[in-house]
Amino acid sequence: IQAAKMAAAHDFIQQLPDAYQSFLGERGVRLSGGQKQRVAMGRAIVRSPAVYLFDEPLSNLDAKLRTEMRHEIKKLHQEFNTTSLYVTHDQTEAMTMAERIVVLNQGLVEQIGTPQQLYQKPGSIFVAGFTGHYPINFFKGHLDKVANLIHTGVGNFKAPKCTHLLEHNAALVLAIRPEHLQLCSENAEDALAITVDFVDDMGADKLIQARSMGNSSELLNVRVQSDVSVANQTFYVSFPREKLHLFDEQTGQRIGDWCE
């Protein structure tokens, strides 16, 4: 009973017809997915292990129950303060639950760090695409060492100091998250005109999928506030330099920090 209470399973057991004497079928077939997870945690707690291993425990649960179970697992971890290894393909679970994340790509470690380290300074194109609530924007380009510019389909950017060791015409990938693109006026410096393809209204905000205007049409994801009207309009966006990420297209690895 004590283990069930610690695993937040006691209340639902008490609600069963015969409480702890209830017949649940072979391997608990009469339990819901969330109840099975609580029972599994209870069994692990009884053993007082040095390390807990969670192998995609929430993959078969619905969205609401996944959120509830994430919170319960976090509370258990805080209570017992026991090392826990949590395997998941869901970046939301990784970012919201972990103190440190090991990102694996085809069995190789891409980056190790806190959720904020991975979000703010992704070490590779793979990590940049894995982290963040909305899909990050990637734009292919190349380095012009003569003009000291990075040419991309969404404009030319002054090359940061971290590119000084690269070769002329080096293939690069510029990245920026949808929430970091800023709406601006037509006359703003480096303003890029975009036309709206469609809008995902998320309630608290909106995610716009748009195309850049001009000779090179690039797809962009732009997050805006929920009260911004975006129907059939042309917008202008700017690219804050401190929010840009730069990667080597060939290796996929981050090229230093963006610095003017």
C-alpha positions in Angstrom: 0.0 0.0 0.0 2.8 2.4 0.8 4.5 1.8 -2.6 1.1 2.4 -4.3 0.7 5.7 -2.5 4.2 6.8 -3.5 3.5 5.9 -7.1 0.2 7.8 -7.1 -1.6 4.5 -7.6 -3.4 4.2 -4.3 -6.5 6.4 -5.2 -7.3 4.5 -8.4 -6.9 1.2 -6.6 -9.3 2.2 -3.9 -11.9 3.1 -6.6 -11.8 -0.5 -8.0 -14.7 -2.7 -7.0 -12.7 -4.7 -4.4 -9.8 -2.3 -3.9 -6.6 -4.2 -3.5 -8.4 -7.5 -3.8 -9.8 -6.7 -7.3 -9.1 -9.1 -10.1 -7.3 -7.3 -12.9 -6.8 -10.1 -15.4 -3.6 -11.6 -16.7 -0.8 -8.9 -16.6 -3.4 -6.3 -15.6 -5.3 -6.4 -18.9 -8.2 -4.6 -17.3 -6.1 -1.6 -16.3 -5.8 1.5 -18.4 -2.4 2.5 -19.8 -1.9 5.2 -17.2 -2.9 2.7 -14.4 -0.4 0.1 -15.7 2.4 2.8 -15.6 1.5 3.6 -12.0 1.7 -0.1 -11.0 5.0 -0.5 -12.8 6.4 2.5 -10.9 5.1 1.1 -7.6 6.9 -2.2 -8.3 10.2 -0.3 -9.0 9.9 1.8 -5.9 9.5 -1.3 -3.7 12.9 -2.5 -4.9 14.6 0.8 -3.9 16.9 0.8 -7.0 19.9 3.0 -7.5 18.8 4.0 -11.0 15.3 4.1 -12.7 15.1 3.3 -16.4 12.0 4.5 -18.2 11.8 3.2 -21.8 9.2 5.3 -23.6 6.7 4.7 -20.8 4.1 7.2 -22.2 4.1 6.4 -25.9 0.7 4.6 -25.8 -1.1 7.1 -23.7 -3.4 9.9 -25.0 -2.2 13.5 -24.8 -4.0 14.5 -21.6 -2.8 11.4 -19.7 0.8 11.8 -21.0 0.9 15.3 -19.5 -0.5 14.0 -16.2 2.0 11.1 -16.1 4.9 13.5 -16.9 4.1 15.5 -13.9 3.8 12.5 -11.7 7.1 11.0 -12.8 8.8 14.4 -12.2 7.3 14.6 -8.7 8.5 11.1 -7.9 12.0 12.0 -9.1 12.0 15.1 -6.9 10.8 13.1 -3.9 13.3 10.2 -4.2 16.1 12.2 -5.9 17.2 9.0 -7.6 19.1 9.0 -11.0 16.6 8.3 -13.7 17.3 7.5 -17.4 14.4 8.3 -19.6 14.3 7.1 -23.2 12.0 8.9 -25.6 11.5 10.1 -29.2 9.2 12.9 -28.0 11.1 16.2 -27.7 8.4 17.6 -25.4 9.0 14.9 -22.9 12.7 15.3 -23.1 12.7 19.1 -22.8 10.1 19.3 -20.0 11.4 16.4 -17.8 15.1 16.3 -18.1 17.9 18.0 -16.2 20.3 16.9 -18.9 19.6 15.5 -22.3 21.7 13.1 -24.4 20.6 13.5 -28.1 21.3 10.4 -30.1 21.3 10.2 -33.9 21.6 6.7 -35.4 23.3 5.5 -32.2 25.8 8.4 -32.0 25.8 11.2 -29.5 25.0 14.5 -31.2 25.0 16.7 -28.0 24.7 16.6 -24.3 23.4 19.5 -22.3 20.5 21.0 -20.4 17.2 21.7 -22.2 18.1 25.4 -22.5 21.6 24.7 -23.8 20.2 22.5 -26.5 17.5 25.1 -27.4 19.7 28.2 -27.3 22.9 26.7 -28.8 22.1 23.5 -30.8 25.3 21.8 -31.7 24.1 20.4 -35.0 21.4 20.7 -37.6 19.8 17.5 -36.1 19.6 18.9 -32.6 18.3 22.2 -33.9 15.5 20.4 -35.7 14.8 18.2 -32.6 14.3 21.0 -30.1 11.7 23.7 -30.0 8.0 23.6 -30.0 7.6 24.7 -33.6 9.8 23.6 -36.5 12.9 25.7 -36.9 13.6 27.4 -40.2 16.6 26.3 -42.3 18.0 28.2 -45.2 20.9 27.0 -47.4 23.6 29.6 -48.3 27.2 30.1 -49.0 30.0 32.2 -47.6 31.3 35.1 -49.7 34.7 36.0 -48.1 35.3 38.8 -50.6 32.2 40.7 -49.6 32.2 39.2 -46.1 28.6 38.1 -46.5 26.6 34.9 -46.2 24.2 34.7 -49.2 20.9 32.9 -48.6 17.5 32.8 -50.3 16.1 35.1 -47.6 18.8 37.8 -47.9 22.5 38.5 -47.3 23.9 38.6 -43.8 27.2 40.0 -42.6 29.5 37.1 -41.9 30.2 36.6 -38.2 33.8 36.2 -36.9 33.3 32.5 -36.4 33.4 32.0 -40.2 37.0 33.4 -40.6 38.6 29.9 -40.9 36.1 28.7 -43.5 36.9 28.6 -47.2 35.4 31.0 -49.8 32.0 29.7 -51.0 31.7 27.2 -48.1 28.2 25.7 -48.1 26.3 26.8 -45.0 22.9 26.4 -43.4 21.4 29.4 -41.6 18.7 28.7 -39.0 16.3 30.7 -36.9 13.3 29.6 -34.8 9.7 30.8 -35.7 9.3 32.6 -32.4 12.5 34.6 -33.0 11.5 36.1 -36.4 10.1 39.6 -35.7 7.3 41.3 -37.6 8.5 44.7 -38.8 7.7 47.6 -41.2 8.6 47.6 -44.9 11.2 50.2 -44.2 13.0 48.3 -41.5 16.6 47.3 -42.1 16.9 43.8 -43.8 13.1 43.5 -43.9 12.0 40.4 -45.8 8.6 40.4 -47.5 6.5 37.3 -47.0 3.1 36.1 -48.2 0.9 33.8 -46.1 0.2 30.3 -47.3 -1.9 29.1 -44.3 -2.2 29.7 -40.6 -2.4 27.2 -37.7 -4.4 28.9 -35.0 -3.1 27.4 -31.7 -5.2 29.5 -29.5 -2.4 31.2 -27.4 -0.6 32.0 -30.6 -0.5 31.4 -34.4 2.0 29.6 -36.6 2.2 31.1 -40.1 3.6 29.1 -43.0 4.7 31.7 -45.5 6.8 32.2 -48.6 9.4 34.9 -49.2 8.8 37.2 -52.1 11.4 37.8 -54.8 13.5 35.7 -57.1 14.1 33.0 -54.5 10.9 31.7 -52.9 11.7 30.2 -49.5 9.3 28.6 -47.0 9.2 30.1 -43.6 7.5 29.3 -40.3 6.7 32.4 -38.3 5.0 32.5 -34.8 2.9 35.5 -34.0 0.6 36.5 -31.2 -3.0 35.3 -31.2 -4.4 38.7 -31.8 -2.4 39.3 -35.0 -4.7 39.2 -38.1 -2.9 37.4 -40.9 -5.5 36.5 -43.5 -4.5 37.2 -47.1 -1.8 39.7 -46.2 1.8 40.5 -47.0 4.1 40.8 -44.0 7.6 41.9 -43.4 9.9 40.1 -41.0 13.4 40.7 -39.7 16.2 38.4 -38.4 17.7 39.4 -35.1 21.4 38.6 -35.4 21.6 37.2 -31.8 19.0 34.6 -32.6 20.7 33.2 -35.7 22.4 29.8 -35.8 25.0 28.8 -38.4 25.9 25.2 -39.4 28.3 23.6 -41.9 26.1 22.0 -44.5 28.5 19.1 -45.1 29.0 18.0 -41.5 25.8 19.4 -40.0 27.8 20.8 -37.1 27.4 24.2 -35.5 29.9 26.9 -36.5 30.7 28.8 -33.3 28.4 31.5 -31.9 27.0 34.3 -34.0 29.0 37.3 -33.3 29.3 40.6 -35.2 
